[in-house]
Amino acid sequence: MASLRGTPTLVLAHAQDVRKRWPWLTNGGLEVDRIGLDGGPAQRIGLYGKHLRVARVADSGRDETPQWWAERDEREEELAGQQRGGFGIGLWVPDEPGAPGRVFYSTADKASTQTKLTNDDAKLTPHVNPAGRSAHRPTVNAWNPELLELTLACLQPGDDPEAWAAFVHQQRICKDDYRDVLGLPLALHLARLADEYALPHDEEEAVDPTAGPVAGTGVEDGPGQLAFDFDTDEDDEDQAHGNA
């Protein structure tokens, strides 16, 4: 972090992934505008410079945040007074007396792939939609909304927590590259993709190290580093010039 001391930096931490390494990001370890590294005591964020900020993002993994719903505006007279759920995209501020004002919630609209899914569909129990038709659809793949919790753990003096929460929420909306709102802010989304590409995966078929080479593979010494020899026109030209 010393190299970033003079650069405006926002650290996005995925709560479920980093708590074992950074205990200060647990619910019981959080202290406003204090950061604790390497198992040491929590220190003022100002000791790490005037440009560092930390936001903790928690999703529904391990049932940490619930599925969310938003009240839907019923404009039809026959539905007046009925309570029905809906979907809503936006940044939400909890109305809790005495709260420090550092915790926000981010929600997304219904995914574009769910064109035939309605708010009244149900898998487990019989249900009737406002038109009086059955909405019991146990075989249909459903999309479950997710609530993201944004905790602005460390800010600098004079910062507006809601403005920074809005910035983190906005990072989920990348219409130039993604059709739908991302499950996580863009930086964490890309980090998760990089993790999927970088980590080794189990081979589909187990390799017997005692078995001989497989016909047609050109492998003679069993498992090991693979080398590929590509014959290209450039190689042929280089060889011709070298022999000349």
N, C-alpha and C positions, 0 to 999 in steps of 0.2 A: 504493500500500500504506500510505501514511501515514495515510489516513483510516480504515484498519482496524486501526490499531495497538492500540487498546483493545478490539477485538472478537475473540472466538475464531474463527479462520478456518482452514479446511483447503483448500488449493489442490490440485485434482486435475488432473494434466497427462497428456494422452494422448501417450505416448512418440513414436509415429510421426509425430505432427502438429507437435510443438513443438521437436524437436531442432535444426532448422535455425536457429531464432530464439534458442533457449536451449541453446547448446553444453554448458553445465554439466550438462545432463540426459542427455548421452550416457554410455554405459557407462564410457568412459575419463575423463570429466569429472566424474563424481559424487564428491563428498566429503561424508562424514557431517556432517549439520547445518550445511552451508554452502551458500549461495545466491549465484549470480553473475548479475547483470543488466547489460544495455547493454554487453556485451563487457568489463566490468571484472573484476577479480579476485574469486575466491570469498570471501565474507565470512560471518562467524558469523550464524546465523539470529537470534540474540538482538539484533543491531543493528536488526532490523526489528520488534522488540517481543517480548513474552512470550506472544503468543497465536497466532503464525503457524506453520503446519505445512504440509509439502508431500509429496504422495504421487504417485509416477509409476506410471501404469498402461500396461502393454504387452499387446497382444493378438497374434493370429496373423498380422496384416498383415505382408507382406514376409517371411513365414516366420520371424517373430521368436520365437514360442513354438510348441511342437509340439502336435499333437493328443494328448490325454491318455487314459489308461485307468486303471481301478481294478480290483484283483483281486476276483473274485466268489467268495462263499462257496458251495462246492459241498456241498450237504447230502445228495445222493443217493449211495447206496453205490457204484453202478456208475460214478460220476464222481469218486470219491475219488482224490485225487492228480493230477487233471488240472488244467492251468493254463488258465483261460479269462478273457477280459476282461469288464469290466462298466462301468457308469457310476456315478459317485458325486458328490454335491453336498457342498461344504464348503470350509473354509479349510485349506490345507496348509502345514506348516512344513518346509522342507528340512532334512534331517539332514546337515549338512556341518560337519565339524570346523573350528573356527576362523572360521566365518562370523560376520559382525557381527549377525546376527539381524534384519536389516531387510527381507529379501526373503521374500515369501509367495506362495502360488498359490491362485487361486480357481477352482472348477469348479461347473458347473451340472448338474442332472439332465436326462434326455432330454426333448426338447420334447413338449408335449402333442399337437402335430399329427402326431407320428410314432407313431400308435397301433398300426400293423401292423409297425413296424420292430423287429427283435430284435438282440441283441448279436452273433449269429452270422451275420448276413447279410453277403454279400460280392458285390462287383460284378465284380471282375476274375478271380478264381480260383475254381474249384469248391470248395465247402465243405460240410461235413455238420454239422448241429446235434446236440445231445445225444440227440435222439430218433431219430437215424439218417436223417433226411430231408435232402434237398438244400437248402442255404441260399444257393445261387448265384442272385442276383436282379439281373442287370445292367441291367434297365429300370426298376427302382424308384428313386424319388427318395429319397436318403438324407440323414440329418442328421449332420453331422460335429461332434463335441464340440470345445470350444475351451478352452485353458488361459490364464487371465489372470495375468500377473505383477504383483504389487503390491510396489512398493519404497517404503518409508517413508524418503524421502531426508532430510527435515528434521523433527525433533521438538524439543520443549522438554525441559529437564532434568526428570527424574522421570517422563516419559511411558513407558507400556508399549507397545512397538511392536506386539505381538500384539493388544492391545485396539484400537488404531487400524486395524490391518489387518482385524480382524473388523468394525469399523464400515464400512469401505469395501466389504467383501464383502457386508454386509447391505444396502447400497444397491442391490444388483442384484435384491433380492427385494421387489417392490412388488405384492403380491397384490390390493390394492384397485383398481389400474388396469391391471395387466398379468397375464395368465394364467401366463406362463412367466418364468423367471429372465432378466433383461436381459443382453445381451451385454457391456454396460459399466455401471458404476455410474450411478445415475439422473442425476446432474448432467451427466456426459459424454454420456449417452444423449440428454438434452434438448438439449444443445449441438449434437450431430450433427443432430438433427431441425431445429433452428433454422437450421443451416447449409444444409440441403437446401431449406428454404423461402426463405431470404434470397438465395441466389446465383441469378443469372439462368440460365435454361436455353435451349438452342437451340430455335428455333421448329420445329414439325413441317414446315412448308412455307416455303420461301424466298420472300421478298417482293422483287419486281422494282421498284426505285425509279423506273424509267423508264416503267413501265406506268401506264395510267390508272386511275381509281377502279374498284373492283369493284362491279358492279351490286348494289344492295340494301344496301350497307354504309353509305351516307351519307358516305363519306370522299371529299373532293374534292381535297385538297392533298397526297395521298401519305402516306407514313409520317410520323407525328408523334405528339403527345400526343393521347390520346383523351379526349373530354368526353362525359358522358352527362347527358341531361336527363330527370329522372324527374318525371312529372306525378302529384302526390298530392293528396288531398283537402285536406290542410293548406295546400298552395300555393294552391289555388283559394280557400280561405277567407281567406288572408292577402291575396290580390289583391283580393277583394271588399271587405274592410275598408279596404284602401288607397284604393280608388276611391270609397268612401262619403264 
